[in-house]
Amino acid sequence: MMADLEELSEQESERLLASQDLGRVAMVIDGRPQIFPVNYAFADGVVVFRSGEGLVLERSPMTAVAFETDGIDEPKGLAWSVVVQGTAQNITNTIDTRSERLRHLSVSPAAPGDRNYWVGIYVSHISGRRFKLGRPAGPH
Amino acid sequence: MMADLEELSEQESERLLASQDLGRVAMVIDGRPQIFPVNYAFADGVVVFRSGEGLVLERSPMTAVAFETDGIDEPKGLAWSVVVQGTAQNITNTIDTRSERLRHLSVSPAAPGDRNYWVGIYVSHISGRRFKLGRPAGPH
């Protein structure tokens, strides 16, 4: 039987991370926390998203970021969340084969607008938790 | 006709913020960004959530945070997100009437566990955007 709150293995956290395409990036800009939603893909230990701006990456090519995604398994009445710590890098023009592979991922921003930058979050730590919903899931 | 991407008024952003109960808090701890999901309520210009830990608030009673929530209006095929900048305060034991009112809000953490702390994010800036989904909404 499942405990009330289950800490997920790295492998299971990665599986769930790869199962979604909407997450939120947190980074520190001028000492203050910023957060924004992104559509993403996950492969090869890297969370990839596209951006219309260079973000803080122009000033600081290796930027510490946190990333979160979550979801609900309705049939099982379970909710889960995965949190990643990592380093964001502008991979728009990098010529290594890993970057080239990452730029071929299907990353489909739902929001309109130009997105000339590819950003990769190189995961240094991942954790996840899953729990039974004690109440009906909200509209989210 | 709606533009592709609509910047929402402060009023509409607050209405959407009040319509959800799952969001994500970003804060800076030891210089690094952290992000975690919370169930919350919004009233009187304050996002209220409960926490099992004192977070960074024990060391720093006024902490800059960012907060995000988002949702999908399925019938209309619209997605939206709201981002808040503000200051987090531990309101567990504060005796002003506003804090007392806030501690009476219905904040129902979906995840199990003790949550002895009440935290209020006093909103200093709020923004929101809404856009038509160009593709079917994901499982989120």
HADDOCK unambig.tbl for C-alpha pairs under 7 A between the chains (distance, minus, plus):
assign (segid A and resid 4 and name CA) (segid B and resid 112 and name CA) 6.45 0.50 0.50
assign (segid A and resid 5 and name CA) (segid B and resid 112 and name CA) 6.48 0.50 0.50
assign (segid A and resid 26 and name CA) (segid B and resid 26 and name CA) 5.99 0.50 0.50
assign (segid A and resid 26 and name CA) (segid B and resid 33 and name CA) 6.03 0.50 0.50
assign (segid A and resid 26 and name CA) (segid B and resid 34 and name CA) 6.90 0.50 0.50
assign (segid A and resid 26 and name CA) (segid B and resid 35 and name CA) 6.43 0.50 0.50
assign (segid A and resid 27 and name CA) (segid B and resid 33 and name CA) 5.33 0.50 0.50
assign (segid A and resid 28 and name CA) (segid B and resid 28 and name CA) 6.94 0.50 0.50
assign (segid A and resid 28 and name CA) (segid B and resid 33 and name CA) 5.92 0.50 0.50
assign (segid A and resid 32 and name CA) (segid B and resid 64 and name CA) 6.48 0.50 0.50
assign (segid A and resid 33 and name CA) (segid B and resid 26 and name CA) 6.03 0.50 0.50
assign (segid A and resid 33 and name CA) (segid B and resid 27 and name CA) 5.33 0.50 0.50
assign (segid A and resid 33 and name CA) (segid B and resid 28 and name CA) 5.92 0.50 0.50
assign (segid A and resid 33 and name CA) (segid B and resid 33 and name CA) 6.59 0.50 0.50
assign (segid A and resid 33 and name CA) (segid B and resid 64 and name CA) 6.96 0.50 0.50
assign (segid A and resid 33 and name CA) (segid B and resid 65 and name CA) 5.79 0.50 0.50
assign (segid A and resid 33 and name CA) (segid B and resid 66 and name CA) 5.76 0.50 0.50
assign (segid A and resid 34 and name CA) (segid B and resid 26 and name CA) 6.89 0.50 0.50
assign (segid A and resid 34 and name CA) (segid B and resid 66 and name CA) 5.62 0.50 0.50
assign (segid A and resid 35 and name CA) (segid B and resid 26 and name CA) 6.42 0.50 0.50
assign (segid A and resid 35 and name CA) (segid B and resid 66 and name CA) 6.02 0.50 0.50
assign (segid A and resid 35 and name CA) (segid B and resid 67 and name CA) 6.76 0.50 0.50
assign (segid A and resid 35 and name CA) (segid B and resid 68 and name CA) 6.66 0.50 0.50
assign (segid A and resid 64 and name CA) (segid B and resid 32 and name CA) 6.49 0.50 0.50
assign (segid A and resid 64 and name CA) (segid B and resid 33 and name CA) 6.97 0.50 0.50
assign (segid A and resid 65 and name CA) (segid B and resid 33 and name CA) 5.79 0.50 0.50
assign (segid A and resid 66 and name CA) (segid B and resid 33 and name CA) 5.76 0.50 0.50
assign (segid A and resid 66 and name CA) (segid B and resid 34 and name CA) 5.63 0.50 0.50
assign (segid A and resid 66 and name CA) (segid B and resid 35 and name CA) 6.03 0.50 0.50
assign (segid A and resid 67 and name CA) (segid B and resid 35 and name CA) 6.76 0.50 0.50
assign (segid A and resid 68 and name CA) (segid B and resid 35 and name CA) 6.66 0.50 0.50
assign (segid A and resid 71 and name CA) (segid B and resid 140 and name CA) 6.15 0.50 0.50
assign (segid A and resid 110 and name CA) (segid B and resid 133 and name CA) 5.89 0.50 0.50
assign (segid A and resid 110 and name CA) (segid B and resid 134 and name CA) 6.43 0.50 0.50
assign (segid A and resid 111 and name CA) (segid B and resid 131 and name CA) 6.16 0.50 0.50
assign (segid A and resid 112 and name CA) (segid B and resid 4 and name CA) 6.42 0.50 0.50
assign (segid A and resid 112 and name CA) (segid B and resid 5 and name CA) 6.48 0.50 0.50
assign (segid A and resid 131 and name CA) (segid B and resid 111 and name CA) 6.16 0.50 0.50
assign (segid A and resid 133 and name CA) (segid B and resid 110 and name CA) 5.92 0.50 0.50
assign (segid A and resid 134 and name CA) (segid B and resid 110 and name CA) 6.46 0.50 0.50
assign (segid A and resid 140 and name CA) (segid B and resid 71 and name CA) 6.17 0.50 0.50
assign (segid A and resid 140 and name CA) (segid B and resid 140 and name CA) 6.98 0.50 0.50
